[in-house]
Every structure is written in structure tokens, then in C-alpha cells.
Amino acid sequence: QVQLVETGGGLVQAGDSLRLSCAASGRTFSRNSMGWFRQAPGKEREFVGSITWSRGTTYYADSVKGRFTISRDYVKSRVYLQMNDLKPEDTAVYYCAASTRIVPTESQYDYWGQGTQVTVSS
């Protein structure tokens, strides 16, 4: 089992920055890739980005490329989502997820955190 706990959400203004953190615990071999997803009210959950645990290779959705950065602290077993130049359309619940696969599809994420709310006011 892998346990994931997200922190760092909050209310910010457009143009501000925010950093989300995901603390991972449990079976390390079960989390070869860590992903961030978000779900806005009335919308489907969407992929934000991911990082491979061993190499730190990152992937991003086009909507956040250049504004968001994913990193991981191997020693602390934490994954971060640095969000810069936030926009009202970034408002959503943000979820951290873990997968045993190196480059998983959304359905191949096995473990999910409880989510943290990010609200961006205009």
C-alpha cells in the first residue's frame, strides 16, 4: 500500500504562486511514477503533470507547461507541484497519485491522495 497526503492548497489571487506538497509513504516499489491531477467543479478530472520517481523525468499538460513545475525529494519521499502565474481557471481540487508504471495513463494510477483545494481569484 502507498499512502499519499497533499498539503499546501489555499486561496490566492491571479498571478500568485503556490506550492503543493505530496507526502508519500508505504511500499516504494509501488510508486515508480507520481502524478498530479485536478478536478474543477462540474468538470472531469484532468492530468496536470507527472514525474518518474527514479530519474525525475517530468511530463506536463499543455495548459500548465511553463507555469507549473513538478519536483521530488527522494530522501523525504515528497513530490512538489510549484504553481506560478496562477489563473482563475486553475481553480480545482488537486490530487496526488502514484503508479507502479513508469509512464502511466490516468487509469493506471493505483493510489490517490485525498486532494487539496486551490482557489484562484481574479
N, C-alpha and C positions, 0 to 999 in steps of 0.2 A: 504493500500500500504506500501511497505517496500523499502527504498532506500539504496543502497549499493555502497560504493565508496572505491576502492582499491588504496593503495599507497605503495611505498617502492621498486618498481622494479628498475632494473638497469643493468649495465654491470659489471660483476665480473669475477675473474679468478677461475679456478678449485681449489677446496679446500677451497674457501672462504665461508663466511656466509652472509646471507641476511635475513632481517625480513620484511615480508609483513604485512600490516595492512588493515583491512576492517572496515570502519565506517558504522554502521547500524542505520537507523532512520526510524520512522514510527511505524506501529502497532506492538507492541511487541509480541502479541499472534500469529502473523503470522510467527514468526521465532523461532520455537522450536528447530530447528537444523540448524547449519551453516556449510557449506561445502566449501572446496577449490578444484578447478578443474584446469586443464591446457590443453592447446592445442598447440602442436608444428606445425610448417609449414608442410602441407601435411599429417597431422595425425588427427585422431579423438580426440575429447575432452576426457580426462580421469580423473577419480576420483583421488584426491590426499589424502584427508582426511576430517574428519568432527568432529564436537563437538556438543553435546547437550547443549542447552543454559542454562537449569536449573541446571543439575547435573555436567556438564563439562566432560561427558564421551567422549572419543576420539576413533576414528577409522582411520586407515591408510592403504593406498595401500602398498603392499609388496615392491614396488620399492623405497619407501621413508622411510619405517619403520626403526627407529634407527637413521635417519638423520634429519627428519623433526618433528617439534612439533607444535601442534595447542593449543592455549590457548584463553581464552576470559576474557575480563574485563567487568563484569556485570554493573558496575556503568557507565563506559564510553561508553557502548554499542559498544565495539570494539572486533573484533576477529583477532588473530595474527597467522601468519604462520612463524615460525622460521625455517630457512633452513640452515643446516650446511653441511660441506663437499660437496659442490655443484659440480656437474659433468656437462660436456657439454651436456649430454642427458637430463638434467633438463631444458634446454633452451626451453622456451614456453611463451605464454601469460597465466597468472594466473588469474583465476576468483574466486570471492567470490559469494556464493549463499546462499539463505535462503529457508527453507521449514517449512511448518506447521506441518510436521510429525516429530516424534522423531528420527526414523532411516529410512530416506527416500532412495529410489532408485534415480538414477540420474534424471529420468524423473519426479520425484516428487518434485523437487526444483522449487519453484514458482517465485523467484526473483533472478536476476543476476546483478552483477556489470558490469562495462564497461571493466574491465581487466587491468592488468599491465604487461608490458614486463619484463621478466627476461632472460638475456643472459649470458651464462657461457662460457668463452673462455678457450681453452686448453693450 
